[in-house]
Amino acid sequence: MIVSVAFYPTYAVLWAFFTARYFTSNAIYSLVGGWIFVVSLCLLIFSLGLLGGYLSNRVIFKRLKNVDDSKPRNI
């Protein structure tokens, strides 16, 4: 589940680069810096997604475990 949180934005960035490269005939892709930039950007996005997924998994399930349904909540 945590990997899927990190995979989605990485896939979106890769898909955006591939479609931009296809539609612009490599004009925008060459301005960005090539494959090294794309791979490093995807690794950064994937690692931040893993970190965010892990932290939210710990926080959300800890908070849900402490919820008492018998008490009224202020919404």
C-alpha positions as CSV (number, residue, x, y, z in Angstrom):
1,M,0.0,0.0,0.0
2,I,2.8,2.4,0.8
3,V,4.6,1.7,-2.5
4,S,1.4,2.5,-4.4
5,V,1.3,5.9,-2.8
6,A,4.9,6.5,-4.1
7,F,4.3,4.9,-7.5
8,Y,1.4,7.1,-8.6
9,P,3.1,10.5,-8.7
10,T,6.3,8.9,-10.2
11,Y,4.2,7.3,-12.9
12,A,2.5,10.6,-13.6
13,V,5.8,12.5,-14.0
14,L,7.2,9.8,-16.3
15,W,4.0,9.8,-18.4
16,A,4.1,13.7,-18.6
17,F,7.7,13.6,-19.8
18,F,7.0,10.9,-22.4
19,T,3.9,12.7,-23.8
20,A,5.8,16.0,-23.8
21,R,8.6,14.3,-25.7
22,Y,6.2,12.8,-28.2
23,F,4.1,15.9,-28.9
24,T,7.0,18.4,-29.0
25,S,9.4,16.2,-30.9
26,N,12.0,16.3,-28.1
27,A,12.1,20.1,-27.8
28,I,11.0,20.3,-24.1
29,Y,12.8,17.1,-23.2
30,S,16.2,18.5,-24.4
31,L,15.6,21.7,-22.3
32,V,15.0,19.7,-19.1
33,G,18.4,18.0,-19.1
34,G,17.9,14.5,-20.5
35,W,17.4,11.1,-18.9
36,I,19.7,11.9,-15.9
37,F,17.4,14.6,-14.7
38,V,14.2,12.6,-15.3
39,V,15.6,9.6,-13.4
40,S,16.8,11.7,-10.5
41,L,13.5,13.6,-10.4
42,C,11.6,10.3,-10.4
43,L,13.8,8.8,-7.6
44,L,13.3,12.0,-5.5
45,I,9.5,11.8,-6.0
46,F,9.4,8.1,-5.3
47,S,11.5,8.5,-2.1
48,L,9.3,11.4,-0.9
49,G,6.2,9.3,-1.7
50,L,7.5,6.4,0.3
51,L,8.3,8.6,3.2
52,G,4.9,10.3,3.1
53,G,3.1,7.0,2.7
54,Y,5.0,5.4,5.6
55,L,4.4,8.4,7.9
56,S,0.7,8.8,7.1
57,N,0.2,5.0,7.5
58,R,1.6,5.2,11.0
59,V,-0.3,8.4,12.0
60,I,-3.7,7.5,10.5
61,F,-3.9,4.0,11.8
62,K,-2.7,5.1,15.3
63,R,-5.4,7.8,15.4
64,L,-8.1,5.4,14.1
65,K,-7.2,2.9,16.7
66,N,-7.7,5.5,19.5
67,V,-11.2,6.6,18.2
68,D,-14.0,5.8,20.5
69,D,-17.3,5.5,18.6
70,S,-19.4,6.0,21.8
71,K,-18.3,9.6,22.3
72,P,-19.8,12.3,20.1
73,R,-17.3,14.1,17.8
74,N,-17.3,17.7,16.9
75,I,-17.3,17.9,13.1
